[in-house]
């Protein structure tokens, strides 16, 4: 989704009320296709473009990226590398925080300002000239996290205010919105929306790592759980939950002397099992950022100096 490296050292999972326990590590690394190691093989046409921290997939064969020249969006064909300009923004230049493509590939949102300089979300149709603005709670720049609802009917904004995390649910075809307050999360690093409509909030630094699952029913159901990972894996920088809600992608960094190595791992949502996905690599050669799942949950993506890298999920 996504992007500052910002997450904490982690560990095995548990629902509130059950004592935490150490996750069981699997020593069997996932089989990685040779063509994606050492992860320098990027999708054609994405080098030199600007990534953003939300999903960018319009279809299984095309992504939406920000032009480095500040001209707005371009659609890139992932098979041919051909780039097509998308005039969605007028004179406005979107930033890479809070920009996100809907799961059906029809809409894109980004942080904007109204004519009176009030914070807003800008909604644009990727295939037509339709645009709309929606008022936001407050301007927090990179501190705002956003994710689309699974049916592409709207999106949810998450913002941490001191001791509370406030959620606002927006709808594409209506100016109305709904607010939900989560008082059990002291800080916020990410939000993922599962296919069943539940929200999973990723908390801040600490051991064990905090998560909150929110079922946005008429009377919201809020469930806390935490995950504790063996310290030897290093510190986490990004955490992304799969669209089906059955797996978590972890990005670990570990310092040693003058070098930093990076590994990617998967775990189950309850944190009982960890499985290595990408072996240790030199962070300054790889430096994957803006990690996110594809909408179908079959692959994960990240950016390095070569462009957008797509990795089949095991």
N, C-alpha and C positions, 0 to 999 in steps of 0.2 A: 503497500500500500505504500511515504510513505509513507536529504533525510539524515538528520544528525544521528550519529551512533549514540544511542542513549539508554540502553537498558542495562540491567544489573546482573550480578552473578546469580545463577538459578539452581533449582533442585527438585525432587519427586512430588507428585501432586496429591491434593486431598481436599475433600469437601469440608466446610466448617463443621466442627464438632468431632472430627476424627483426628487422632494424633498424626502428625506428619511422619513420613517414613522415606527412606532413601530410595531413589529410583534404581531399577535394575538395569545395568548397562549391557547392551549387546555388543560383543566384540566383532561381530560379522559386519563388515562395511557393506553398504549397498553397492550393487554393481553399477558403475557409471560408464556410459558409452565413451569410448576412447576419443571421439571427436570433440567432446566438450572439456577435456582436460588438456592443458592446464587452464581452461576457461578463457582462452584468448579468441575463440571462434564465436564471433558475435553475429547477430542478425544483420543482413545487408541493409544499408541505408540508414542505420541508427547511429553510426559514428559521427560525432560533431553536432548531434542534437542534444537538447536538454531534457533529462528525465524528470518525472515528477513522482511524488510519494504515494500516489494512488494507482489503482488499476488503469491500464492504458490500452486494453485490448478491445478493438472494435469488432473483430471477428477472429476465428482461429488462424487467419492468415494476414491480419493487418493490425497495426498499432497506431495510436495517436501520440505524437511527440511535440515538444515545444521547439520552435526554430531558434537556433543560437543567435540569429540576426535580429530577434525581437519582432518578427513579423506575425506571430501568432502560432497556430497549430498546423502541422502537416500530418497526413496519413501515409504510413510507410507499409508497402507490401512486403511481408516477411519472406516471401519466396524469391521475388525479383529484385528487391531493394528500391523499387520505383517509389518516388515521393510525390504526393499530390497536395497542393496548398488547400487548406480549409479556412475560408474567411469567416471565422466565427466571432471575432472579437472587436471588429471596428478598429478604433485607435487604441484600444486597451491591450496591455501586455500582461498576460497572466503570469503568476509566479509558480514555482514548482511545489509549494506547500498548499495542501488542500485541493489540488486539482485531481479530478477523478472521473473516469469514464464509467457509465452505467453498465451492468452485466449484459444487457441486450445490445450494447454498442450503439445506441441511438442518441445518447445524451452525454454531455460533459459539464461539470461544474468547476468553478474556481472562486477564490476569494476576491471580492471586488469592493467598490465604494459607490454609494449613490451620488447624485448630483450635489446633494447637500453635505457630502463627505462623511456619510454614516456607513458603518460596515454592512456589507451585504454579500449574498451568494449570487453569482451570475450563472444562469442555466442557459445552455445553448444546444440546439439540435445539430448534430454532426452533419446530417444530410440536407438540411434546409436552413433558412435564414431566421428561424424562430429563436428569439432570446427573451429571457425574463430575469427579473431581479427579486430577491427575497431578503428581508431584513434579518440581520444576525443579532445575537445577544450582545456581543462586544467584539472589539477588534483585538485579537491576541496573536496575529501573525502565525508563526510556526507552532504556537502552543495549542492550536485547534486541530483536532483529529476528525476525520470524516469518512464515512463508508456508505455505499448505496444499499438500499433494501434489495433483497434477492429478486423481487419481481420487477425491479426498475421503476416502481411507482413513486419513489422518493428517496431521500437519503437521511442519515442521522449525523448530527454534529455533536461532538463531545468536547467539553472544555472544563478544565479544572480551575475552580475558584477557591483558593485557600484550602479549606477542609472538605469541600464538597466537589463532586463532579456533576455537571449539569448536561443533560442530553436534550437536544431539540430535534424533533422528527419533522421533516418537510415533505411536501407532496408536489409532484410535477405540475399537476393540473389544478392546484388550489393554493390560495395565499394563506390558508390556515395551517397552523403548526401545533405540535404538542410538546410540552416540557416534562421531563422526568428527572428527579434529583436522586443521586446516589450518594448517601452520606458515609458509606463504609469504605470508601477508597480515598486515601489521603493525597495521592498524586496519580497522574495519568500519563501513559506513554503511547497508547495505541487503542483503537477500537476495531473489532471485526464483527461483521454481521453474518450469521450462519444462514443456511438455506431454509431453516424452519422459522426464521424471523427473529431469533434470539440475538442479543448483543453480548459480546464478550469484551470487557474492558481489561486492558493490561496495565497493571500498576507501575509504580516507580521502583527505584533502587531498594534493595534489601533482601535479606534471607529470612524465610523463604519468599519467593516471588509472588506477589499478589495478583489475583484475577477476580473479576466480578462478572457473573452471568446474569443478564437482565432479560426477563420475558415480558415484553411490553403489552401485556393484557390490560383490561380495564383497571384492574388493581395490580400493578407491576409486581412480579415475583423476582426477588433479588437474592442470589446465592453466591456466597464467597467461597473461593478455594485457593489453594496455594501449591506451588511446585518447588521442590528443592533438588538441585542438580549437584553432582559431585564437583567440588571446587576445582579439581584437576582439569576440568574442561575449559576453564578460563572464565572471562566475564562476557555476558551477553550484550550484544549491541542492537539486534533487531529480533522481534518475535512476531510471527505471523501465523494465524490459525487458518486452517483450510476451510473452504466454503461449506463443506459437509460437516465441519466441526469434529472430525475424528482424529486429526493430526495437528501438531504444532511444528512449525519450522523455526529452528533456533540458529542464530549466528553467534558463534563464540570466538573471542579473541584472547590470545595468551601471549604475554610478553616474556622474552628470554634474552638477556643481554641487550644488544642493540636492535633486535629484530622483534617483529610481531607476527604471529601466525594466526590464520583464520580457518575455522572448520564449520561446516554446516551439519546439523543433526536434525532428525525427526524424533518426535515422541508421540505417544498417545495422549489424548486430552487429559487423562487422569495422571499423566506423568510417570506411569509405572515402568515404561520401557523406552529407552533411548537407543537410536540406531544412527550410526555415522553415515552421512550422505556424501559429503565431499571431504577427502583427506586433507590434512594440514597443508596449507600453501602460504607463501610469503604474502602478507597483507599488502605490501607496497607494490607487488606485482599484480595482485588480484584485486583487492579492495572492492569487493562487491557491496553495493549500496542499493537503497530503494528496493529491497526485496519484497516480492508479492507473489501470490498465487494467481494462476490463470483462472478465469471464472468457472471453468469446468473442473478445477481441482486436480487436473492431470499433470501439471507442470508448475515449477516455480521459476521466477525470473529475477534477475538482478543486473545492475549496471557496473561496468568497469571502464577502463580507458579505451576499450575497443568498441564499446556500444552495449546494446542489450543482449544479454546471454539468457537463453531459455534451457532449463534443465528438466528432463522428464522425471517426475516424482516416482520413486520406487513403490 
